[in-house]
């Protein structure tokens, strides 16, 4: 989401960091991927970044790609589709927090 991209852009600018934007495909999402690529290009125009797409179980792929690229932090959005998820961390976020040895930052919608 744009909220997450804005947050990673802010953090990357502070330390001249590179951003790895990951999109995990669960089904046919060609149109959504292109929209995300354009949004990424616009919001991270002044930052080094890589756009990575993989297919698989979202939480597992997030941890795997983060380890593969040697990232310093995993920054992810919280969807909160259900009422109780507005109070608790989402199930994907929770799984990543439990499985990752890399620090995880969960960004709420602004």
TIGUGU-867818 format. One record per residue: residue number from 0; y, z, x of N, C-alpha, C in turn. Coordinates in Angstrom, 1 decimal. Each point is the difference from the previous one (the first is absolute). Layout:
+-----+--------+--------+--------+--------+--------+--------+--------+--------+--------+
| pos |    n_Y |    n_Z |    n_X |   ca_Y |   ca_Z |   ca_X |    c_Y |    c_Z |    c_X |
+-----+--------+--------+--------+--------+--------+--------+--------+--------+--------+
| NUM |      Y |      Z |      X |      Y |      Z |      X |      Y |      Z |      X |
...
+-----+--------+--------+--------+--------+--------+--------+--------+--------+--------+
***
This chain:
+-----+--------+--------+--------+--------+--------+--------+--------+--------+--------+
| pos |    n_Y |    n_Z |    n_X |   ca_Y |   ca_Z |   ca_X |    c_Y |    c_Z |    c_X |
+-----+--------+--------+--------+--------+--------+--------+--------+--------+--------+
|   0 |   -1.2 |    0.0 |    0.8 |    1.2 |    0.0 |   -0.8 |    1.3 |    0.0 |    0.9 |
|   1 |    1.1 |   -0.3 |   -0.6 |    1.2 |   -0.1 |    0.7 |    0.4 |    1.4 |    0.6 |
|   2 |   -0.3 |    1.1 |   -0.8 |    0.3 |    1.3 |    0.5 |   -0.7 |    0.3 |    1.3 |
|   3 |   -1.3 |   -0.4 |    0.1 |   -0.7 |    0.3 |    1.3 |    0.6 |   -0.8 |    1.1 |
|   4 |    0.2 |   -1.3 |   -0.3 |    0.6 |   -0.9 |    1.1 |    1.4 |    0.5 |    0.4 |
|   5 |    0.8 |    0.5 |   -0.9 |    1.3 |    0.6 |    0.4 |   -0.2 |    1.2 |    0.9 |
|   6 |   -1.0 |    0.8 |   -0.3 |   -0.2 |    1.3 |    0.8 |   -0.6 |   -0.4 |    1.4 |
|   7 |   -0.9 |   -0.9 |    0.1 |   -0.5 |   -0.4 |    1.3 |    1.0 |   -0.7 |    0.8 |
|   8 |    0.9 |   -0.8 |   -0.6 |    1.1 |   -0.6 |    0.7 |    0.9 |    1.0 |    0.6 |
|   9 |    0.3 |    1.0 |   -0.8 |    0.9 |    1.1 |    0.5 |   -0.7 |    0.7 |    1.2 |
|  10 |   -1.2 |    0.3 |   -0.1 |   -0.7 |    0.7 |    1.1 |   -0.2 |   -0.9 |    1.2 |
|  11 |   -0.3 |   -1.3 |   -0.2 |   -0.2 |   -0.9 |    1.1 |    1.4 |   -0.2 |    0.8 |
|  12 |    1.1 |   -0.1 |   -0.7 |    1.3 |   -0.2 |    0.6 |    0.3 |    1.2 |    0.9 |
|  13 |   -0.4 |    1.2 |   -0.4 |    0.3 |    1.2 |    0.8 |   -0.7 |    0.0 |    1.3 |
|  14 |   -1.2 |   -0.5 |    0.1 |   -0.7 |    0.0 |    1.3 |   -0.4 |   -1.4 |    0.5 |
|  15 |    0.7 |   -1.0 |   -0.5 |   -0.2 |   -1.4 |    0.5 |   -1.5 |   -0.3 |   -0.1 |
|  16 |   -0.6 |    0.4 |   -1.2 |   -1.5 |   -0.1 |   -0.2 |   -0.4 |   -1.3 |   -0.6 |
|  17 |   -1.2 |   -0.3 |    0.0 |   -0.6 |   -1.2 |   -0.6 |   -0.7 |    0.5 |   -1.3 |
|  18 |    0.0 |   -0.8 |   -1.0 |   -0.6 |    0.4 |   -1.3 |   -1.2 |   -0.9 |   -0.3 |
|  19 |   -1.1 |    0.5 |   -0.4 |   -1.2 |   -0.7 |   -0.5 |    0.0 |    0.1 |   -1.5 |
|  20 |    0.3 |   -1.1 |   -0.7 |   -0.1 |    0.1 |   -1.5 |   -1.4 |   -0.5 |   -0.4 |
|  21 |   -0.7 |    0.9 |   -0.7 |   -1.4 |   -0.3 |   -0.3 |    0.0 |   -0.2 |   -1.5 |
|  22 |   -0.7 |   -1.0 |   -0.5 |   -0.3 |   -0.2 |   -1.4 |   -1.5 |   -0.2 |   -0.1 |
|  23 |   -0.7 |    0.9 |   -0.7 |   -1.4 |    0.0 |   -0.2 |   -0.3 |   -0.7 |   -1.4 |
|  24 |   -0.8 |   -1.1 |    0.1 |   -0.2 |   -0.8 |   -1.2 |   -1.3 |    0.5 |   -0.7 |
|  25 |    0.1 |    0.2 |   -1.2 |   -1.1 |    0.5 |   -0.8 |   -0.5 |   -1.2 |   -0.9 |
|  26 |    0.8 |   -0.9 |   -0.3 |   -0.3 |   -1.2 |   -0.9 |    0.9 |   -1.1 |    0.4 |
|  27 |    0.0 |   -1.0 |   -0.9 |    0.9 |   -1.2 |    0.3 |    1.5 |    0.5 |   -0.2 |
|  28 |    0.8 |    0.0 |    1.1 |    1.3 |    0.5 |   -0.1 |    1.0 |   -0.9 |    0.7 |
|  29 |   -0.4 |   -1.3 |    0.1 |    0.8 |   -0.9 |    0.8 |    1.5 |    0.0 |   -0.2 |
|  30 |    0.4 |    0.1 |   -1.3 |    1.4 |    0.0 |   -0.3 |    0.7 |    1.3 |    0.4 |
|  31 |   -0.7 |    1.1 |   -0.2 |    0.5 |    1.3 |    0.4 |    0.2 |    0.1 |    1.5 |
|  32 |   -0.9 |   -0.6 |    0.8 |    0.1 |    0.0 |    1.4 |    1.2 |   -0.8 |    0.5 |
|  33 |    0.2 |   -1.1 |   -0.6 |    1.2 |   -0.8 |    0.4 |    1.3 |    0.7 |   -0.3 |
|  34 |    0.0 |    0.6 |   -1.1 |    1.2 |    0.8 |   -0.4 |    0.2 |    1.2 |    1.0 |
|  35 |   -1.0 |    0.6 |    0.4 |    0.1 |    1.1 |    0.9 |    0.4 |   -0.5 |    1.4 |
|  36 |   -0.5 |   -1.1 |    0.4 |    0.4 |   -0.7 |    1.3 |    1.5 |   -0.2 |    0.0 |
|  37 |    0.5 |   -0.6 |   -1.1 |    1.5 |   -0.3 |   -0.1 |    0.8 |    1.3 |    0.0 |
|  38 |   -0.4 |    1.0 |   -0.7 |    0.7 |    1.3 |    0.0 |    0.0 |    0.6 |    1.3 |
|  39 |   -1.2 |   -0.1 |    0.7 |   -0.1 |    0.6 |    1.4 |    1.0 |   -0.7 |    0.9 |
|  40 |    0.0 |   -1.4 |   -0.1 |    0.8 |   -0.8 |    0.9 |    1.5 |    0.4 |   -0.2 |
|  41 |    0.4 |    0.2 |   -1.2 |    1.4 |    0.4 |   -0.4 |    0.3 |    1.4 |    0.5 |
|  42 |   -0.8 |    1.0 |   -0.3 |    0.3 |    1.4 |    0.2 |   -0.2 |    0.4 |    1.5 |
|  43 |   -0.8 |   -0.8 |    0.7 |   -0.3 |    0.4 |    1.4 |    0.5 |   -1.1 |    1.0 |
|  44 |    1.0 |   -0.7 |   -0.4 |    0.5 |   -1.2 |    0.7 |    0.4 |    0.4 |    1.5 |
|  45 |    0.5 |    1.2 |    0.2 |    0.5 |    0.4 |    1.3 |   -1.0 |    0.8 |    0.8 |
|  46 |   -1.3 |    0.0 |   -0.5 |   -1.0 |    0.9 |    0.6 |   -1.2 |   -0.8 |    0.4 |
|  47 |   -0.7 |    0.3 |    1.1 |   -1.3 |   -0.6 |    0.3 |   -1.0 |    0.5 |   -1.0 |
|  48 |   -0.7 |   -1.0 |   -0.5 |   -1.1 |    0.4 |   -1.0 |   -1.1 |   -1.0 |    0.0 |
|  49 |   -1.2 |    0.5 |   -0.4 |   -1.1 |   -0.9 |   -0.3 |   -0.4 |    0.2 |   -1.4 |
|  50 |   -0.4 |   -1.1 |   -0.6 |   -0.5 |    0.1 |   -1.4 |   -1.5 |   -0.3 |    0.0 |
|  51 |   -0.8 |    1.0 |   -0.4 |   -1.4 |    0.0 |    0.1 |   -0.6 |    0.0 |   -1.4 |
|  52 |   -0.9 |   -0.9 |   -0.3 |   -0.7 |    0.1 |   -1.3 |   -1.5 |    0.1 |    0.2 |
|  53 |   -0.7 |    0.9 |   -0.6 |   -1.4 |    0.2 |    0.1 |   -0.6 |    0.2 |   -1.4 |
|  54 |   -1.3 |   -0.2 |   -0.1 |   -0.7 |    0.3 |   -1.3 |   -0.9 |    1.2 |    0.2 |
|  55 |    0.0 |    0.8 |   -1.0 |   -0.9 |    1.2 |    0.1 |    0.4 |    1.2 |   -0.8 |
|  56 |   -0.5 |    1.1 |    0.2 |    0.3 |    1.3 |   -0.6 |    1.3 |    0.4 |    0.6 |
|  57 |    1.0 |    0.2 |   -0.9 |    1.4 |    0.2 |    0.5 |    0.1 |    1.2 |    1.0 |
|  58 |   -0.4 |    1.2 |   -0.3 |    0.1 |    1.1 |    0.9 |   -0.7 |   -0.2 |    1.3 |
|  59 |   -1.2 |   -0.6 |    0.0 |   -0.7 |   -0.2 |    1.2 |    0.7 |   -1.1 |    0.9 |
|  60 |    0.5 |   -1.0 |   -0.6 |    0.7 |   -1.1 |    0.7 |    1.3 |    0.6 |    0.6 |
|  61 |    0.7 |    0.8 |   -0.7 |    1.2 |    0.6 |    0.6 |   -0.3 |    0.8 |    1.2 |
|  62 |   -1.0 |    0.8 |    0.0 |   -0.3 |    0.8 |    1.2 |   -0.5 |   -0.9 |    1.1 |
|  63 |   -0.9 |   -0.9 |   -0.3 |   -0.6 |   -0.9 |    1.0 |    1.1 |   -0.9 |    0.7 |
|  64 |    0.9 |   -0.6 |   -0.8 |    1.0 |   -0.8 |    0.6 |    1.0 |    0.8 |    0.8 |
|  65 |    0.3 |    1.2 |   -0.5 |    0.9 |    0.9 |    0.8 |   -0.5 |    0.3 |    1.3 |
|  66 |   -1.3 |    0.3 |    0.1 |   -0.7 |    0.3 |    1.2 |   -0.1 |   -1.2 |    0.9 |
|  67 |   -0.3 |   -1.2 |   -0.6 |   -0.1 |   -1.2 |    0.8 |    1.3 |   -0.4 |    0.7 |
|  68 |    1.2 |    0.2 |   -0.7 |    1.3 |   -0.3 |    0.5 |    0.6 |    1.2 |    0.8 |
|  69 |   -0.6 |    1.1 |    0.0 |    0.5 |    1.1 |    0.8 |    1.3 |    0.5 |   -0.5 |
|  70 |    0.2 |    0.1 |   -1.4 |    1.3 |    0.4 |   -0.5 |    0.3 |    1.5 |    0.2 |
|  71 |    1.2 |    0.3 |    0.0 |    0.4 |    1.4 |    0.2 |    0.0 |    0.8 |   -1.3 |
|  72 |    0.3 |   -0.7 |   -1.1 |    0.0 |    0.6 |   -1.4 |   -0.5 |   -1.0 |   -1.0 |
|  73 |   -0.6 |    0.5 |   -1.1 |   -0.3 |   -0.8 |   -1.1 |    1.0 |    0.4 |   -1.1 |
|  74 |    0.8 |   -1.0 |   -0.4 |    1.0 |    0.3 |   -1.1 |   -0.4 |   -0.9 |   -1.2 |
|  75 |   -0.2 |    0.7 |   -1.1 |   -0.5 |   -0.7 |   -1.2 |    0.7 |    0.5 |   -1.2 |
|  76 |    0.0 |   -0.8 |   -1.0 |    0.6 |    0.3 |   -1.3 |   -0.9 |    0.8 |   -0.9 |
|  77 |    0.5 |    0.7 |   -0.9 |   -0.7 |    0.7 |   -1.0 |    0.2 |   -0.7 |   -1.3 |
|  78 |   -1.1 |   -0.4 |   -0.7 |    0.2 |   -0.7 |   -1.2 |    0.2 |    0.9 |   -1.2 |
|  79 |   -0.9 |    1.0 |   -0.2 |    0.2 |    1.0 |   -1.1 |   -0.1 |   -0.6 |   -1.4 |
|  80 |   -1.1 |   -0.8 |   -0.2 |   -0.1 |   -0.6 |   -1.3 |   -0.3 |    1.0 |   -1.1 |
|  81 |   -0.7 |    1.1 |    0.3 |   -0.4 |    1.0 |   -1.0 |    1.0 |    1.2 |    0.1 |
|  82 |    0.1 |    0.7 |   -1.1 |    0.9 |    1.1 |   -0.1 |   -0.3 |    1.0 |    1.1 |
|  83 |   -1.3 |    0.4 |    0.2 |   -0.3 |    1.0 |    1.0 |    0.2 |   -0.5 |    1.4 |
|  84 |    0.0 |   -1.3 |    0.2 |    0.3 |   -0.6 |    1.4 |    1.5 |    0.2 |    0.3 |
|  85 |    0.8 |    0.2 |   -1.0 |    1.4 |    0.3 |    0.3 |    0.2 |    1.3 |    0.7 |
|  86 |   -0.9 |    0.9 |   -0.2 |    0.1 |    1.3 |    0.6 |   -0.8 |    0.0 |    1.3 |
|  87 |   -1.2 |   -0.6 |    0.0 |   -0.9 |    0.0 |    1.2 |    0.2 |   -1.3 |    0.8 |
|  88 |   -0.5 |    0.0 |    1.2 |   -0.1 |   -1.2 |    0.8 |   -1.0 |   -0.9 |   -0.7 |
|  89 |    0.2 |   -1.3 |    0.0 |   -0.9 |   -1.0 |   -0.6 |   -1.4 |    0.0 |    0.7 |
|  90 |   -1.0 |   -0.5 |   -0.7 |   -1.3 |    0.0 |    0.6 |   -0.2 |   -0.8 |    1.3 |
|  91 |    0.7 |   -1.1 |    0.1 |   -0.1 |   -0.8 |    1.3 |    0.8 |    0.8 |    1.1 |
|  92 |    1.1 |    0.5 |   -0.3 |    0.8 |    0.8 |    0.9 |   -0.8 |    1.2 |    0.5 |
|  93 |   -0.6 |    0.7 |   -1.0 |   -0.8 |    1.2 |    0.3 |   -1.2 |   -0.4 |    0.9 |
|  94 |   -0.7 |   -1.1 |   -0.2 |   -1.1 |   -0.4 |    0.8 |    0.5 |   -0.3 |    1.4 |
|  95 |    1.1 |   -0.7 |    0.1 |    0.5 |   -0.4 |    1.4 |    0.4 |    1.3 |    0.7 |
|  96 |    0.7 |    0.9 |   -0.7 |    0.3 |    1.3 |    0.6 |   -1.2 |    0.8 |    0.6 |
|  97 |   -1.1 |   -0.1 |   -0.8 |   -1.2 |    0.7 |    0.4 |   -0.7 |   -0.7 |    1.1 |
|  98 |    0.0 |   -1.3 |    0.1 |   -0.9 |   -0.8 |    0.9 |    0.8 |   -0.3 |    1.3 |
|  99 |    1.3 |    0.0 |    0.0 |    0.8 |   -0.5 |    1.2 |    0.3 |    1.1 |    0.9 |
| 100 |   -0.2 |   -0.3 |    1.3 |    0.5 |    0.9 |    1.1 |    1.5 |   -0.3 |    0.3 |
| 101 |    0.5 |   -1.1 |   -0.5 |    1.4 |   -0.4 |    0.2 |    0.8 |    0.7 |   -1.1 |
| 102 |    1.2 |    0.5 |    0.3 |    0.9 |    0.6 |   -1.0 |    0.3 |   -1.0 |   -1.1 |
| 103 |    0.0 |    0.5 |   -1.2 |    0.3 |   -0.8 |   -1.2 |    1.2 |    0.5 |   -0.7 |
| 104 |    0.9 |   -1.0 |   -0.4 |    1.3 |    0.3 |   -0.7 |   -0.2 |   -0.7 |   -1.4 |
| 105 |    0.2 |    0.7 |   -1.1 |   -0.1 |   -0.6 |   -1.3 |    1.4 |   -0.1 |   -0.6 |
| 106 |    0.4 |   -1.2 |   -0.3 |    1.4 |   -0.3 |   -0.5 |   -0.1 |   -0.1 |   -1.5 |
| 107 |    0.8 |    0.8 |   -0.7 |    0.2 |    0.0 |   -1.5 |    0.9 |   -1.2 |   -0.3 |
| 108 |   -0.1 |   -0.5 |   -1.2 |    0.9 |   -1.0 |   -0.5 |    1.4 |    0.6 |    0.0 |
| 109 |    1.0 |   -0.7 |    0.5 |    1.4 |    0.5 |   -0.1 |    0.7 |   -0.4 |   -1.2 |
+-----+--------+--------+--------+--------+--------+--------+--------+--------+--------+
***
